[in-house]
Amino acid sequence: MSTNETDILIDNLSETIFPYLTELNNTNEMDDSALRTALAEEFDLNGYIADKLLDAWKDNRNKRLAKALKEPHPAHKHRMKILKTFIQEIL
């Protein structure tokens, strides 16, 4: 299977497999090896494709987590606003 065929296969399977991996990861504390094995068994995939899908899912998850970290938590936004007002008042 060529790289392009593998990429197309991963894109097609990701809609089904990413939610499965997310759910499995949230309900069980599994390491990458256990996730790979569960993925390969559940969807009858070879190890290479299971590895590629797991890598793609982790990249996607890490991007989502990084994006979420860019925005301060709502409680911190409120505290920052209070601190800003306080600083303006004392200066």
Helices and strands as residue ranges (DSSP letters): H 3-27, H 32-43, H 47-70, H 74-90
